[in-house]
Amino acid sequence: MAQSLELTAPARRGVIGVAPQRKMAWSEWGPADGAPVLFSPGAATSGSLGFAAGVVERLGARLIAVDRPGLGGSDPAPGRTLLDTAADLRALAAALALERPAIVGFSQGAPLALACAAADAVSAVAVVSGTDELAGPVLRGMLPPEARQLVDLAEADPPAVEAMFRGMTPAMLKEMLRGSPEVDLAVYFEPAFAAAFASAVDEAFVRGPDGQARDALLALQRWPFDPAKIRTPVHLWYGQLDASPFHSLDFGASLARRIPGAVRTVIEGGGGSILWTHGTEILEALLETRRRAGT
């Protein structure tokens, strides 16, 4: 591994209003006056599981992970879209006085990060092991049959897909990790990581399954924005051994072609867990991109 899996509890946590009668929860690491970096976590996890915890102080990064609506401490927003949640993150950034934050989107959290870019709400984006537009014209035909059936159902009967994913439990989600490649199993079942991940999943379900079910549906539908119109700098990061059928099946090549000026890095020997094995490298590159953008 490129670095140790140092994990720490958030230095600060809070809940703040982002819409009338609706609040969003956040977890934070690093100096309170550091360069702001939002974090959109992976599927069905709260913001309590961060990354690069051992270096945020040295890098001067203020890492702020969010609980998406309906997960963890964030109020639900039934029927929300990716752009709706991007508006929530803009409101959160304004309430916390974050000046043009950058954002990291991991796995199922990546489409939200790109929605923030499309809405011109962030200064730079790092997509890590990111879900591509599975229902889009490029990826749909590449999907394995089971995944393509889910995409087709999400188009034909969205409520049925949400109902299906409401049946997911924290135990089922944790068990799914066992099918990961060896390079990822070494991360996911390292005792400290496994405990932190389990806690983040359990926390995400405290309001029930509706939040993660909505996230799952949004990941299977067409995006409500055109990646070709994104002008925010985007860096795509993938592991060469990433075996997830829901991440970009061509390791981000299709996204790199669709997003003007996007940079793509494929980590040789890395898996879907590169956010934790290469988090320092990813964060350093994002902060440099933000600096070059003049913020």
Residue, then its C-alpha position, 0 to 999 in steps of 0.5 A: m500500500a502507498q500509505s498507512l490507513e490512519l483513521t481518526a474521529p472527526a475533529r468537529r461535527g455539526v448540523i446546519g440549515v440548508a433549506p426551510q425546515r431541513k438541515m444537513a449534518w457534516s463531519e470535519w477534520g483539519p484546521a478550521d481555517g484551512a483550505p475547504v474540501l467537501f467530501s461526498p462519501g460512498a454508498a450508504t455511509s455517513g460522513s464520519l468515515g474520512f480519509a487522509a486523516g494523518v495529513v490534513e493538518r500538514l496540508g492545511a486542508r479543512l475536510i468536511a464530509v456531508d451526510r446526504p439527505g436522509l442519511g445520518g444526521s441529515d433530514p430527508a428530502p423525498g424526490r430529490t435530484l442530484l442538482d437538488t443536493a448540489a444546492d444543499l451543499r452550496a447552502l452548507a458552504a455558504a452557512l459555514a463561510l467556505e469560499r469556493p470549496a473543492i470537493v471529493g466524490f467517492s464511488q456513489g458519491a461521485p455523481l453529486a460531486l460532478a453535479c456540484a461542478a455542473a452547478d459551478a458550486v465548487s472550485a475543483v473536483a476529485v472523482v475517486s473510484g467514481t460511478d459513471e453515468l450508468a444509464g448514459p449512452v456510453l456505459r449502458g451497453m457495457l454493463p453486466p446483465e444484472a446491472r443493466q436490468l437495474v438501469d432498465l428498471a430505474e428508467a421504467d419504474p423508479p418507485a420499484v427500484e427505491a422500494m427494492f433498495r429499501g430492503m437493504t440493511p447495514a449487515m447486507l452492505k457490510e457483507m457485500l465487501r467480501g466479494s472485493p479483490e484482495v487488494d481491497l479486502a486488505v483495506y476493508f477488513e483491516p480492524a480499524f477501518a472495518a470498525a470505522f466503516a461499520s460505524a458509518v454504515d450504521e449511522a447512515f441508517v439511523r433514519g431508516p433506508d429511504g436516504q440510501a434507496r434514493d441515492a441508489l436510484l439516482a446512481l442508476q438514472r440519467w444525470p440531470f446535467d451535461p458533463a460536457k458543459i462542466r468547466t470546473p477542473v476535474h481529476l478522475w482517479y481509479g484503481q487498475l484492479d477495481a472490480s466493481p460493476f458500478h464504478s466506471l467500467d473503463f476506469g474513467a476513460s469515458l468520463a474523461r472524454r466527456i468532461p472538458g479538460a478532465v485529467r485521468t489517473v489510473i493507479e497501478g495495482g490499486g483497487g476500489s479503495i484507493l481513497w484510503t491507500h492513496g488519499t494523500e496523493i489525491l488530496e495534494a493534487l486537489l489542493e494544487t488544482r484549487r490553488r491554480a484556480g485562484t482560490 
